[in-house]
Amino acid sequence: MAGAEPWDDEYDVVVAGSGAGALTGALAAAGRGLRTVVLEKTALVGGTSAYAGAAVWLPGSQVQQRAGIGDSTESARAYLTALLGEAEAERREAFLETAPEVVAFLERDPAIDFAFRPFPDYFAAPGRSAAGRSFVPLDLPAERLGELAALVRPPVDRDRAGLGHPEGPLSAGRALIGRLLLALVTTGNGTVRTGTSVTRLIVEDGRVTGVEAGTADGPVRLRAARGVLLAAGGFEGNDAMREKNGVPGAAGWTMAPRGVNTGEPLLAATAIGAATGLMDEAWWCPGVAQPDGGAAFTLGFHGGLMVDASGRRFANESLPYDRMGREMAAGPGRVPAYLIFDSRNGGRLPAITVPGRPAEEHLAAGTWVRADGLAELAELIGVPGDALTATVERFNGFAATGVDEDFHRGEDPYDRFFTGASPDGNPCLVPVDRPPFYAARMVLSDLGTKGGLRTDPDARVLDRDDRPIPGLYAAGNTSASFAGRCYPGPGVPIGSAMVFAYRAVHDMAGTGTSRKDHS
């Protein structure tokens, strides 16, 4: 698209999206004195990052050093290499090299503070950290953010209900977004424009020089003298794109805010020749089906067992959520699956769900069912009664011995992380033997797609001949993840988005550390 028409406004850097990666890139640009604008499609800032627990996986940083956990870039390299092999080796090295620098850069700003929080890495592989490598932002008092607090997306349960923030400080993902937003605005060089959705990239003489964006008042043309950074999430909210690319699940089951992440920036880039990768991939998780047709992110199973349409177990229910999601996607009859549990905890779900809904709402909607016997429960969920009864009896036998002979539940540190104080035996194997019994419908949810634009170590978007498209960069779920088909540990999506957005800005400013010529 030629740029003959006049610009409505001019910036050095245009950033599409307002999640943790986008705001880190914007802060890196504004902190260097570059006039920067963040374009957010909705009226609220933060995207899926605002819903997150905000674990950030940036190994070898000063946060881990303060905590004294013995983490290092070298051990993280061993871990990632064991999981990923030599695929994406250049981007992996760029990530590892830059992660400590990003943390130091962010913590130099008085608005940003992190603290280590134990959360195990997701695979038993060389270099794994028993305590994990992720850290979280400190809670942010709302009064410190002032009027900007109204821009931050509320927690998922309140946001879906059309409510604002709860009383008290902003925590988890809201704290991360709030801190980055405060730091950005304080630079004096950063602007946030909400209700502004990128629809086209403007190309002049082979270089991306700006964007066309839709607003309530019509389209606007915004110049980007140094570059455009696309960090606006994936396409998990677009059922047509999911179907076209073979992404399991459904837009209604994703954990992204509703009505967002429908892929327009990605499509704008492919329209000018950008290459894509991993387009059938996502960051998976089991989801408890919700009365409104949505799903709730579910992790930390500390009881119950999950069965498929045959009435039999198919995986270790305590697996890290992406791994369990992949097990659900791997076989027929596993979506929906059913979590079978009993009344030992008053009929409460033996897992963490975000958002959570009262059992009474689920029972009234039919997303959960309850019965005095297993045969009756099986009839209610449409699985063979003899198979379900035999499955539960076998599982209860494992609970008695403390050994899951089928799927080894409770043998990995991650399995036990959510069980609290461990009683004698295997705390992950709790018998299901106290009627009435419950079955909760489980669907395949996700934290976002992870396929998108192919990029180089400096987040430059590549064309279909593997050459960088001048002026165009991508990070986060708008890009194809360097982690490929693996989810190494808590906070990798956020951490990698932050690193590559940061590297993109350094390249725009002429200070990038990777200068390999792909042309």
GUVO-278283 format. One line per field, with one value per residue (C-alpha): z, x negated, y; residue in one letter. Coordinates in Angstrom, 1 decimal, m for minus. Layout:
! GUVO-278283
c3	(Z | ...)
c1	(X | ...)
c2	(Y | ...)
r	(A | ...)
***
This chain:
! GUVO-278283
c3	(0.0 | m1.1 | 1.4 | m0.8 | 1.7 | 4.6 | 8.1 | 10.9 | 13.4 | 13.4 | 15.9 | 16.0 | 17.1 | 16.7 | 19.0 | 18.3 | 21.4 | 25.1 | 26.9 | 28.8 | 25.7 | 23.9 | 27.0 | 27.6 | 24.0 | 24.3 | 27.5 | 25.9 | 23.1 | 25.1 | 27.6 | 24.8 | 23.9 | 21.0 | 20.5 | 21.0 | 20.7 | 22.0 | 20.0 | 21.9 | 20.1 | 23.1 | 25.8 | 28.3 | 28.4 | 29.2 | 27.1 | 28.3 | 30.3 | 32.7 | 33.5 | 34.1 | 37.3 | 35.8 | 36.3 | 34.2 | 33.0 | 32.5 | 33.7 | 35.1 | 36.2 | 39.3 | 40.7 | 40.9 | 42.2 | 45.1 | 45.9 | 46.0 | 44.1 | 42.0 | 38.7 | 35.8 | 32.0 | 31.6 | 33.4 | 31.5 | 28.3 | 29.2 | 30.0 | 26.9 | 24.7 | 26.2 | 25.4 | 22.1 | 20.6 | 18.1 | 16.6 | 16.8 | 18.3 | 17.3 | 18.9 | 22.0 | 22.5 | 21.9 | 24.5 | 27.1 | 26.4 | 26.8 | 29.6 | 32.5 | 30.6 | 30.3 | 34.0 | 35.0 | 32.6 | 34.0 | 37.7 | 37.2 | 36.8 | 40.2 | 39.0 | 38.6 | 41.3 | 41.0 | 43.6 | 43.1 | 43.7 | 43.5 | 40.7 | 39.2 | 35.6 | 33.6 | 32.5 | 34.2 | 32.0 | 32.5 | 33.8 | 35.4 | 38.4 | 41.3 | 42.5 | 39.0 | 37.5 | 37.3 | 39.3 | 39.7 | 40.1 | 43.5 | 44.2 | 43.0 | 45.2 | 43.0 | 44.3 | 43.0 | 39.5 | 40.0 | 37.0 | 34.9 | 37.0 | 35.1 | 31.9 | 33.2 | 32.4 | 35.6 | 36.7 | 34.4 | 36.6 | 37.1 | 33.5 | 32.1 | 34.5 | 33.3 | 36.7 | 37.5 | 39.8 | 43.3 | 46.3 | 47.2 | 45.2 | 41.7 | 41.8 | 39.5 | 35.8 | 36.6 | 38.7 | 35.8 | 33.3 | 35.8 | 36.6 | 32.9 | 32.0 | 34.8 | 33.8 | 30.1 | 30.8 | 33.2 | 30.5 | 28.8 | 25.4 | 25.5 | 24.5 | 24.7 | 22.2 | 23.1 | 20.7 | 17.9 | 15.9 | 13.3 | 9.9 | 7.4 | 7.2 | 5.1 | 2.9 | 1.1 | m1.1 | 0.4 | 4.0 | 6.6 | 7.5 | 9.4 | 10.0 | 9.1 | 12.1 | 12.7 | 15.3 | 16.3 | 14.2 | 11.2 | 9.9 | 10.9 | 9.4 | 11.9 | 10.8 | 12.4 | 11.5 | 13.3 | 13.0 | 13.8 | 16.5 | 16.3 | 19.8 | 19.8 | 20.7 | 18.5 | 16.7 | 19.4 | 19.3 | 15.6 | 15.0 | 11.2 | 11.5 | 14.0 | 11.7 | 8.7 | 10.5 | 12.4 | 15.9 | 18.2 | 20.7 | 20.1 | 20.4 | 23.1 | 25.2 | 25.1 | 28.1 | 26.1 | 26.8 | 24.7 | 21.3 | 21.1 | 19.5 | 16.2 | 14.1 | 12.2 | 12.8 | 11.7 | 8.6 | 7.8 | 7.9 | 5.7 | 3.2 | 2.5 | 2.3 | 5.8 | 6.5 | 9.3 | 11.4 | 14.0 | 12.9 | 14.4 | 17.9 | 21.1 | 24.8 | 26.0 | 29.2 | 30.5 | 30.9 | 33.2 | 30.9 | 32.2 | 32.4 | 29.8 | 27.3 | 28.0 | 29.9 | 33.0 | 33.0 | 35.3 | 36.9 | 40.2 | 40.4 | 43.9 | 43.7 | 41.4 | 38.1 | 34.5 | 32.0 | 28.3 | 26.4 | 27.1 | 30.9 | 31.3 | 32.4 | 29.6 | 31.4 | 34.6 | 35.7 | 37.6 | 34.6 | 33.8 | 32.1 | 28.6 | 28.7 | 30.0 | 27.3 | 24.7 | 26.1 | 25.7 | 22.1 | 21.2 | 21.2 | 20.1 | 22.7 | 25.1 | 24.5 | 26.4 | 29.2 | 32.7 | 36.0 | 38.5 | 42.2 | 45.4 | 48.4 | 50.7 | 50.3 | 50.4 | 46.6 | 45.7 | 42.6 | 43.6 | 41.4 | 40.8 | 38.3 | 36.9 | 37.0 | 39.5 | 39.7 | 42.6 | 42.3 | 42.4 | 39.2 | 37.4 | 38.6 | 37.5 | 34.1 | 33.6 | 33.3 | 36.4 | 37.4 | 40.7 | 41.6 | 44.6 | 42.6 | 39.9 | 37.5 | 37.7 | 37.3 | 34.2 | 32.7 | 33.2 | 31.3 | 28.7 | 29.4 | 30.0 | 33.6 | 34.0 | 32.6 | 34.9 | 38.0 | 37.1 | 36.5 | 39.8 | 41.7 | 40.0 | 40.9 | 44.5 | 44.6 | 43.5 | 46.2 | 48.7 | 47.6 | 46.7 | 43.3 | 40.0 | 37.9 | 34.8 | 34.6 | 37.5 | 39.1 | 42.0 | 41.0 | 39.7 | 41.9 | 39.8 | 40.5 | 44.2 | 44.1 | 44.6 | 47.2 | 50.2 | 53.3 | 52.1 | 54.2 | 54.3 | 50.9 | 47.6 | 48.1 | 44.5 | 44.8 | 46.8 | 46.7 | 45.1 | 47.5 | 49.4 | 47.7 | 46.2 | 43.2 | 40.8 | 37.2 | 35.8 | 32.0 | 30.8 | 27.5 | 25.7 | 26.5 | 25.8 | 26.9 | 23.3 | 20.0 | 19.7 | 16.0 | 13.9 | 12.1 | 11.6 | 13.1 | 13.5 | 16.8 | 16.7 | 16.2 | 12.6 | 10.7 | 7.8 | 4.4 | 2.5 | 1.3 | 4.9 | 4.5 | 7.1 | 6.1 | 6.8 | 9.6 | 10.8 | 14.0 | 16.0 | 19.5 | 21.8 | 20.3 | 17.1 | 16.3 | 16.1 | 19.5 | 19.8 | 22.1 | 19.3 | 20.4 | 24.0 | 27.1 | 29.2 | 32.3 | 34.0 | 32.4 | 29.1 | 27.0 | 28.9 | 29.4 | 25.7 | 24.6 | 26.8 | 25.6 | 21.9 | 22.1 | 23.9 | 21.2 | 18.5 | 19.9 | 20.2 | 16.5 | 15.6 | 17.5 | 15.8 | 18.9 | 18.2 | 19.3 | 16.5 | 13.1 | 10.9 | 7.4 | 6.3 | 2.8)
c1	(0.0 | m1.6 | m1.9 | m0.7 | 2.0 | 1.1 | 0.4 | 2.9 | 0.1 | m3.6 | m5.7 | m9.1 | m7.6 | m4.1 | m3.2 | m0.1 | 1.2 | 1.0 | 0.0 | m3.2 | m5.4 | m3.9 | m4.3 | m7.9 | m8.7 | m6.9 | m8.8 | m12.1 | m11.4 | m10.0 | m12.9 | m15.3 | m13.5 | m11.6 | m8.1 | m6.0 | m2.3 | m0.6 | 2.5 | 5.1 | 8.1 | 10.4 | 11.1 | 8.9 | 5.2 | 3.5 | 5.1 | 4.6 | 1.6 | 3.9 | 5.7 | 2.5 | 0.9 | m2.0 | m4.7 | m7.7 | m10.3 | m13.4 | m16.3 | m19.7 | m18.4 | m19.0 | m15.7 | m16.8 | m20.2 | m18.5 | m16.5 | m19.6 | m18.1 | m21.2 | m19.7 | m21.9 | m21.9 | m23.9 | m21.5 | m18.6 | m20.4 | m20.9 | m17.2 | m16.0 | m18.4 | m17.3 | m13.7 | m14.0 | m17.1 | m18.8 | m15.6 | m15.5 | m19.0 | m19.6 | m16.4 | m17.0 | m20.4 | m19.1 | m16.4 | m18.9 | m21.4 | m18.9 | m16.7 | m18.9 | m19.3 | m15.5 | m15.0 | m17.8 | m16.3 | m12.8 | m13.8 | m15.8 | m12.4 | m10.9 | m7.5 | m8.6 | m9.5 | m9.7 | m9.9 | m10.8 | m8.0 | m8.6 | m6.8 | m8.5 | m9.6 | m7.3 | m9.7 | m12.1 | m15.1 | m18.7 | m19.0 | m15.5 | m15.2 | m13.5 | m12.1 | m11.5 | m12.8 | m9.8 | m9.1 | m6.1 | m5.4 | m4.8 | m1.2 | m0.6 | 1.5 | 4.3 | 3.7 | 0.2 | 1.5 | 4.2 | 6.5 | 4.5 | 6.0 | 9.3 | 7.4 | 6.2 | 8.3 | 9.9 | 9.5 | 11.1 | 14.1 | 15.0 | 14.2 | 16.5 | 19.2 | 18.8 | 17.5 | 14.5 | 11.5 | 12.0 | 11.0 | 7.4 | 4.1 | 3.7 | 2.1 | 0.7 | 1.3 | 3.0 | m0.1 | m2.4 | m0.4 | 0.2 | m3.5 | m4.6 | m1.8 | m2.9 | m6.5 | m5.6 | m3.5 | m6.1 | m8.7 | m6.7 | m7.4 | m4.7 | m1.0 | 1.7 | 4.6 | 7.5 | 10.2 | 7.7 | 7.2 | 4.5 | 6.0 | 3.2 | m0.5 | m1.7 | m4.7 | m6.8 | m9.8 | m9.8 | m9.8 | m6.9 | m6.6 | m3.3 | 0.1 | 3.7 | 6.0 | 9.7 | 11.3 | 14.8 | 14.3 | 13.0 | 9.6 | 6.4 | 2.9 | 0.0 | m3.6 | m6.3 | m9.7 | m11.7 | m9.4 | m6.1 | m6.0 | m3.1 | m2.5 | 1.2 | 1.8 | 2.7 | 5.9 | 7.4 | 10.6 | 11.2 | 13.0 | 12.6 | 8.8 | 8.6 | 10.5 | 8.4 | 5.1 | 6.3 | 6.1 | 8.1 | 10.5 | 12.8 | 12.8 | 15.4 | 13.1 | 10.0 | 8.9 | 8.3 | 10.6 | 13.8 | 13.9 | 10.1 | 7.2 | 8.9 | 5.7 | 6.0 | 2.4 | 1.1 | 3.3 | 2.0 | m1.5 | m0.8 | 0.9 | m2.5 | m4.3 | m5.2 | m5.9 | m4.2 | m4.9 | m3.3 | 0.1 | 1.8 | 0.3 | 1.5 | 0.6 | 3.1 | 4.8 | 7.8 | 10.9 | 13.9 | 16.9 | 18.8 | 22.6 | 22.3 | 20.6 | 17.1 | 14.3 | 12.2 | 8.5 | 7.8 | 4.7 | 3.4 | 5.5 | 5.2 | 7.9 | 10.3 | 9.6 | 10.4 | 12.0 | 12.8 | 15.9 | 14.9 | 15.1 | 11.4 | 8.4 | 6.0 | 3.3 | 1.8 | 4.3 | 1.6 | m0.5 | m1.4 | 1.6 | 0.1 | m0.9 | 2.5 | 4.2 | 2.1 | 3.2 | 6.8 | 6.2 | 4.3 | 7.1 | 10.7 | 13.4 | 11.3 | 13.1 | 15.2 | 13.7 | 15.1 | 13.4 | 14.8 | 14.7 | 16.6 | 18.0 | 14.9 | 14.4 | 18.1 | 18.4 | 15.8 | 13.8 | 10.4 | 8.5 | 7.9 | 10.1 | 10.0 | 12.7 | 14.5 | 18.2 | 20.3 | 21.2 | 24.9 | 24.6 | 22.8 | 25.4 | 28.3 | 26.7 | 25.7 | 22.0 | 21.6 | 23.8 | 24.2 | 25.3 | 25.3 | 23.7 | 21.1 | 23.4 | 26.0 | 23.2 | 22.0 | 25.5 | 25.7 | 22.5 | 23.0 | 20.1 | 20.3 | 21.2 | 19.1 | 16.0 | 16.4 | 16.9 | 13.9 | 11.8 | 12.6 | 12.0 | 8.6 | 7.7 | 8.8 | 6.4 | 3.6 | 4.6 | 4.2 | 0.8 | m0.4 | m1.6 | 0.2 | m0.7 | 1.0 | m0.2 | m2.7 | m0.7 | m2.5 | m6.0 | m7.1 | m7.7 | m5.2 | m2.4 | m2.9 | m3.2 | 0.5 | 1.2 | 0.0 | m1.2 | m1.8 | m0.2 | m1.7 | m1.7 | m1.1 | 0.9 | 1.9 | 3.8 | 6.9 | 9.6 | 12.9 | 15.2 | 17.5 | 20.9 | 22.6 | 20.2 | 19.7 | 18.6 | 17.4 | 17.4 | 13.8 | 13.0 | 9.8 | 9.0 | 5.9 | 4.0 | 3.7 | 2.4 | m1.4 | m1.8 | m2.2 | m4.8 | m8.2 | m10.9 | m14.7 | m16.6 | m15.9 | m12.2 | m12.4 | m9.5 | m10.7 | m9.2 | m8.6 | m12.1 | m13.5 | m14.4 | m13.6 | m10.8 | m12.3 | m10.5 | m8.3 | m8.8 | m6.7 | m6.7 | m4.5 | m1.7 | m1.6 | m4.9 | m5.7 | m7.1 | m10.8 | m9.7 | m8.0 | m5.6 | m6.8 | m5.9 | m9.1 | m7.9 | m5.6 | m5.9 | m7.6 | m4.9 | m5.2 | m8.9 | m9.7 | m7.3 | m9.1 | m12.5 | m11.8 | m9.9 | m12.9 | m15.2 | m13.0 | m13.3 | m17.1 | m17.2 | m15.0 | m17.4 | m20.4 | m21.8 | m20.6 | m22.9 | m22.2 | m23.1 | m22.9 | m21.9 | m19.0 | m18.9)
c2	(0.0 | 3.3 | 6.1 | 9.0 | 10.1 | 12.4 | 11.1 | 11.8 | 11.6 | 10.7 | 8.7 | 7.0 | 3.7 | 2.3 | m0.7 | m2.8 | m4.4 | m3.6 | m6.8 | m7.3 | m7.7 | m4.7 | m2.4 | m3.6 | m2.7 | 0.6 | 1.4 | 0.5 | 2.8 | 5.7 | 5.3 | 6.0 | 9.2 | 7.8 | 9.1 | 6.0 | 5.1 | 1.9 | 1.0 | m1.1 | m2.5 | m2.3 | 0.3 | m1.5 | m2.2 | m5.4 | m8.2 | m11.7 | m10.6 | m8.7 | m12.0 | m14.0 | m15.0 | m13.0 | m15.5 | m14.3 | m16.8 | m14.8 | m17.0 | m15.9 | m12.5 | m10.4 | m11.5 | m15.1 | m14.0 | m12.1 | m15.2 | m17.4 | m20.3 | m21.0 | m20.3 | m19.3 | m18.7 | m21.8 | m24.1 | m22.6 | m23.2 | m26.8 | m27.1 | m25.5 | m27.4 | m30.7 | m29.8 | m28.0 | m29.5 | m27.2 | m25.9 | m22.1 | m22.1 | m18.5 | m17.2 | m19.3 | m17.8 | m14.3 | m15.0 | m16.3 | m13.5 | m10.7 | m12.0 | m10.6 | m7.3 | m6.9 | m7.5 | m5.0 | m2.5 | m2.8 | m2.8 | 0.4 | 2.1 | 3.1 | 1.8 | m1.8 | m4.3 | m8.1 | m10.9 | m14.6 | m17.1 | m20.9 | m22.6 | m25.7 | m25.9 | m28.2 | m31.0 | m33.4 | m32.5 | m31.6 | m28.0 | m28.0 | m25.8 | m27.6 | m24.2 | m22.9 | m19.7 | m17.5 | m14.4 | m12.1 | m8.3 | m7.0 | m5.8 | m2.2 | 0.1 | 1.5 | 5.0 | 4.9 | 4.3 | 7.0 | 7.6 | 5.1 | 2.3 | 2.7 | 1.7 | m1.6 | m4.7 | m6.1 | m9.8 | m12.3 | m13.1 | m9.5 | m8.5 | m11.3 | m10.1 | m6.5 | m5.3 | m3.2 | m3.8 | m5.2 | m3.2 | m3.2 | m3.2 | m4.5 | m8.0 | m10.6 | m9.7 | m6.4 | m5.4 | m6.2 | m4.2 | m1.4 | m1.1 | m1.1 | 1.4 | 3.8 | 3.5 | 4.2 | 7.3 | 8.7 | 8.8 | 11.6 | 9.9 | 7.2 | 7.5 | 4.9 | 5.1 | 2.7 | 1.8 | 1.7 | m1.5 | m2.0 | m3.1 | m2.4 | m1.9 | 1.0 | 0.3 | 2.9 | 1.9 | m1.6 | m0.5 | m0.5 | 3.1 | 3.1 | 1.6 | 2.3 | 1.7 | 1.7 | 3.9 | 4.9 | 8.0 | 6.3 | 5.1 | 6.9 | 6.7 | 6.7 | 7.1 | 5.0 | 6.5 | 3.7 | 0.8 | m1.0 | m3.7 | m6.1 | m7.6 | m7.8 | m11.4 | m14.3 | m15.4 | m17.5 | m15.4 | m16.1 | m19.4 | m19.1 | m18.7 | m21.5 | m23.9 | m22.9 | m23.6 | m26.7 | m25.2 | m27.5 | m26.0 | m23.0 | m19.2 | m19.5 | m21.6 | m19.5 | m17.5 | m14.3 | m11.5 | m11.8 | m10.1 | m9.7 | m11.5 | m12.1 | m11.9 | m8.6 | m7.5 | m10.9 | m10.8 | m7.3 | m8.6 | m11.7 | m9.3 | m7.7 | m11.0 | m12.0 | m15.7 | m17.6 | m20.7 | m23.0 | m21.8 | m25.0 | m24.4 | m22.8 | m22.7 | m25.3 | m26.0 | m28.0 | m25.8 | m26.4 | m25.8 | m22.8 | m22.2 | m19.4 | m21.6 | m20.4 | m22.2 | m21.6 | m22.1 | m25.1 | m26.3 | m27.7 | m30.9 | m32.2 | m34.9 | m36.6 | m38.4 | m37.5 | m39.9 | m39.7 | m40.9 | m44.5 | m43.9 | m44.5 | m42.4 | m41.3 | m39.2 | m38.1 | m35.5 | m33.5 | m32.8 | m29.2 | m27.6 | m27.4 | m31.0 | m32.1 | m30.0 | m31.8 | m35.1 | m34.0 | m32.9 | m36.1 | m38.6 | m39.0 | m38.8 | m36.6 | m33.4 | m33.1 | m35.2 | m35.4 | m34.8 | m37.3 | m36.4 | m37.0 | m35.2 | m35.3 | m31.5 | m30.6 | m31.2 | m28.5 | m29.0 | m30.5 | m28.0 | m24.3 | m22.7 | m19.1 | m17.9 | m20.1 | m20.5 | m21.9 | m25.6 | m24.7 | m22.7 | m25.6 | m28.1 | m26.0 | m25.5 | m29.1 | m28.4 | m30.5 | m33.5 | m35.3 | m38.8 | m41.1 | m44.0 | m44.3 | m46.2 | m43.4 | m40.8 | m42.6 | m42.5 | m38.8 | m38.1 | m40.7 | m43.1 | m46.9 | m47.5 | m50.6 | m48.9 | m45.9 | m48.1 | m50.2 | m47.1 | m45.5 | m48.8 | m49.2 | m45.6 | m46.1 | m49.1 | m46.8 | m44.4 | m47.1 | m48.1 | m44.6 | m45.7 | m44.8 | m47.8 | m46.4 | m42.7 | m42.2 | m39.4 | m37.8 | m38.9 | m35.5 | m32.4 | m30.4 | m33.0 | m32.4 | m28.6 | m27.9 | m30.5 | m28.4 | m30.3 | m33.9 | m36.6 | m40.1 | m41.7 | m40.0 | m36.8 | m36.7 | m40.0 | m39.3 | m42.0 | m41.2 | m43.1 | m40.7 | m40.2 | m38.3 | m38.3 | m35.4 | m35.1 | m31.7 | m31.3 | m30.5 | m28.8 | m27.9 | m24.3 | m22.2 | m19.2 | m18.0 | m19.3 | m19.5 | m19.6 | m16.4 | m14.4 | m15.8 | m13.6 | m13.5 | m13.1 | m9.3 | m9.9 | m8.7 | m10.2 | m12.4 | m12.7 | m16.0 | m16.0 | m15.7 | m12.0 | m9.4 | m7.0 | m3.5 | m1.6 | m4.6 | m6.5 | m8.9 | m10.4 | m12.4 | m14.5 | m12.4 | m14.2 | m17.9 | m18.9 | m19.8 | m22.6 | m24.5 | m27.1 | m27.1 | m25.0 | m25.2 | m23.4 | m20.9 | m17.5 | m18.4 | m16.8 | m13.5 | m13.6 | m14.3 | m11.6 | m9.1 | m10.1 | m10.0 | m6.8 | m5.3 | m6.6 | m5.2 | m1.7 | m2.0 | m3.0 | m0.1 | 2.2 | 0.7 | m1.0 | m4.6 | m7.4 | m9.8 | m8.4 | m11.5 | m10.7 | m12.9 | m11.3)
r	(M | A | G | A | E | P | W | D | D | E | Y | D | V | V | V | A | G | S | G | A | G | A | L | T | G | A | L | A | A | A | G | R | G | L | R | T | V | V | L | E | K | T | A | L | V | G | G | T | S | A | Y | A | G | A | A | V | W | L | P | G | S | Q | V | Q | Q | R | A | G | I | G | D | S | T | E | S | A | R | A | Y | L | T | A | L | L | G | E | A | E | A | E | R | R | E | A | F | L | E | T | A | P | E | V | V | A | F | L | E | R | D | P | A | I | D | F | A | F | R | P | F | P | D | Y | F | A | A | P | G | R | S | A | A | G | R | S | F | V | P | L | D | L | P | A | E | R | L | G | E | L | A | A | L | V | R | P | P | V | D | R | D | R | A | G | L | G | H | P | E | G | P | L | S | A | G | R | A | L | I | G | R | L | L | L | A | L | V | T | T | G | N | G | T | V | R | T | G | T | S | V | T | R | L | I | V | E | D | G | R | V | T | G | V | E | A | G | T | A | D | G | P | V | R | L | R | A | A | R | G | V | L | L | A | A | G | G | F | E | G | N | D | A | M | R | E | K | N | G | V | P | G | A | A | G | W | T | M | A | P | R | G | V | N | T | G | E | P | L | L | A | A | T | A | I | G | A | A | T | G | L | M | D | E | A | W | W | C | P | G | V | A | Q | P | D | G | G | A | A | F | T | L | G | F | H | G | G | L | M | V | D | A | S | G | R | R | F | A | N | E | S | L | P | Y | D | R | M | G | R | E | M | A | A | G | P | G | R | V | P | A | Y | L | I | F | D | S | R | N | G | G | R | L | P | A | I | T | V | P | G | R | P | A | E | E | H | L | A | A | G | T | W | V | R | A | D | G | L | A | E | L | A | E | L | I | G | V | P | G | D | A | L | T | A | T | V | E | R | F | N | G | F | A | A | T | G | V | D | E | D | F | H | R | G | E | D | P | Y | D | R | F | F | T | G | A | S | P | D | G | N | P | C | L | V | P | V | D | R | P | P | F | Y | A | A | R | M | V | L | S | D | L | G | T | K | G | G | L | R | T | D | P | D | A | R | V | L | D | R | D | D | R | P | I | P | G | L | Y | A | A | G | N | T | S | A | S | F | A | G | R | C | Y | P | G | P | G | V | P | I | G | S | A | M | V | F | A | Y | R | A | V | H | D | M | A | G | T | G | T | S | R | K | D | H | S)
***
